[in-house]
Amino acid sequence: MRELDYNHDFTDPGERAAIDLVRSEFDGGPVLDLGVGLGRTINILKPLTSDYRAIDYLPAMVEICRKRYPDACVELGDARTLHGMPEQYFSLVQFSFNGIDAVTPSDRLRVLASVYRVLKPNGVFLFSTINLHGPASRARPWHIYIPDGIGLPRTMVRTARSLLWLPFELIHWHKLRRLSVRGPDFMVAPLAAHHWGVLAHFTSYAHELKELRTAGFTTIAVFDNENGERINTYSNTSHIGWFHFVARKYAA
Ligand SMILES: C[S@@+](CC[C@H](N)C(=O)[O-])C[C@H]1O[C@@H](n2cnc3c(N)ncnc32)[C@H](O)[C@@H]1O
């Protein structure tokens, strides 16, 4: 979460590209921001509408967000149910920074069904999700990641820090690995974030397209996180960390 606290802008070029696409034809209607966390997305989405609402299921996040953004409507709420939200009301619903990957595969379908219910016909659902075939699914606690060109002193500090954390990370990873679930085109497995302390959902591009279609959405565009380039069925996705999906609710 510390990373998000410092980042009041876009997480990556893919998020920017997805938002730019939505903004280019946005009707200024109501916006619902799911899993708002510390509020990074408020400054991005609130200017688009006079009816911005955000929820998070962690009371601490709601409290921090309300303090930081007293003018924003931030409530405690669960994306799996969206209890109390008006039906067929929102022009845009967003679940950013892989928030949807925090729930189980069956709850993911509940999120999609709830989002479908609260969106207007032709309303847009924007979310990001971790790539099953990308670097995050190949990462292991003992892989030490050193970004290019950071110089020797920082390389040494990073390496020392990684080695210091390694025993704890191995314990976390080992415990969570037992809870992993593997499907034909998705998995739930430990994620490197939070020192391998969380399980996350990983999905392939094709699987997510199918899941959206089944839930009543048509996918308008998908962007990769790193360069903000459009993905299609023929793209090689092995280097892509996560996807940004822009989907539209079918008009009834
Ligand atoms: C990775 S953070 C992203 C925070 C923020 N949206 C951003 O992009 O900077 C994911 C957030 O989603 C929230 N979250 C996860 N599952 C949720 C659910 N079912 N309902 C509501 N919030 C949820 C978490 O509490 C967390 O604050």
The ligand as an SDF file (V2000), in Angstrom:
LIG
                    3D

 27 29  0  0  0  0  0  0  0  0999 V2000
   -4.6880   -2.7130   -4.8630 C   0  0  0  0  0  0  0  0  0  0  0  0
   -5.7690   -1.6960   -3.9550 S   0  0  0  0  0  0  0  0  0  0  0  0
   -6.1500   -0.4350   -5.1310 C   0  0  0  0  0  0  0  0  0  0  0  0
   -6.5240    0.8870   -4.5030 C   0  0  0  0  0  0  0  0  0  0  0  0
   -6.9420    1.9790   -5.4980 C   0  0  0  0  0  0  0  0  0  0  0  0
   -8.1390    1.6080   -6.2320 N   0  0  0  0  0  0  0  0  0  0  0  0
   -5.8430    2.2950   -6.4800 C   0  0  0  0  0  0  0  0  0  0  0  0
   -5.9490    1.9100   -7.6560 O   0  0  0  0  0  0  0  0  0  0  0  0
   -4.8500    2.9310   -6.1040 O   0  0  0  0  0  0  0  0  0  0  0  0
   -7.2600   -2.6670   -3.9560 C   0  0  0  0  0  0  0  0  0  0  0  0
   -8.3290   -2.1310   -3.0390 C   0  0  0  0  0  0  0  0  0  0  0  0
   -9.5160   -2.8750   -3.2880 O   0  0  0  0  0  0  0  0  0  0  0  0
  -10.1680   -3.1280   -2.0590 C   0  0  0  0  0  0  0  0  0  0  0  0
  -11.0320   -4.2970   -2.2710 N   0  0  0  0  0  0  0  0  0  0  0  0
  -10.6700   -5.5750   -2.5730 C   0  0  0  0  0  0  0  0  0  0  0  0
  -11.7550   -6.3610   -2.6840 N   0  0  0  0  0  0  0  0  0  0  0  0
  -12.8260   -5.5680   -2.4640 C   0  0  0  0  0  0  0  0  0  0  0  0
  -14.2290   -5.7980   -2.4570 C   0  0  0  0  0  0  0  0  0  0  0  0
  -14.7360   -7.0230   -2.6530 N   0  0  0  0  0  0  0  0  0  0  0  0
  -15.0400   -4.7580   -2.2310 N   0  0  0  0  0  0  0  0  0  0  0  0
  -14.5450   -3.5140   -2.0160 C   0  0  0  0  0  0  0  0  0  0  0  0
  -13.2280   -3.2340   -1.9810 N   0  0  0  0  0  0  0  0  0  0  0  0
  -12.3700   -4.2510   -2.2030 C   0  0  0  0  0  0  0  0  0  0  0  0
   -9.0380   -3.3240   -1.0590 C   0  0  0  0  0  0  0  0  0  0  0  0
   -9.4530   -3.0940    0.2590 O   0  0  0  0  0  0  0  0  0  0  0  0
   -8.0250   -2.2750   -1.5550 C   0  0  0  0  0  0  0  0  0  0  0  0
   -8.2130   -1.0490   -0.9140 O   0  0  0  0  0  0  0  0  0  0  0  0
  1  2  1  0
  2  3  1  0
  2 10  1  0
  3  4  1  0
  4  5  1  0
  5  6  1  0
  5  7  1  0
  7  8  2  0
  7  9  1  0
 10 11  1  0
 11 12  1  0
 11 26  1  0
 12 13  1  0
 13 14  1  0
 13 24  1  0
 14 15  1  0
 14 23  1  0
 15 16  2  0
 16 17  1  0
 17 18  1  0
 17 23  2  0
 18 19  1  0
 18 20  2  0
 20 21  1  0
 21 22  2  0
 22 23  1  0
 24 25  1  0
 24 26  1  0
 26 27  1  0
M  CHG  2   2   1   9  -1
M  END
$$$$
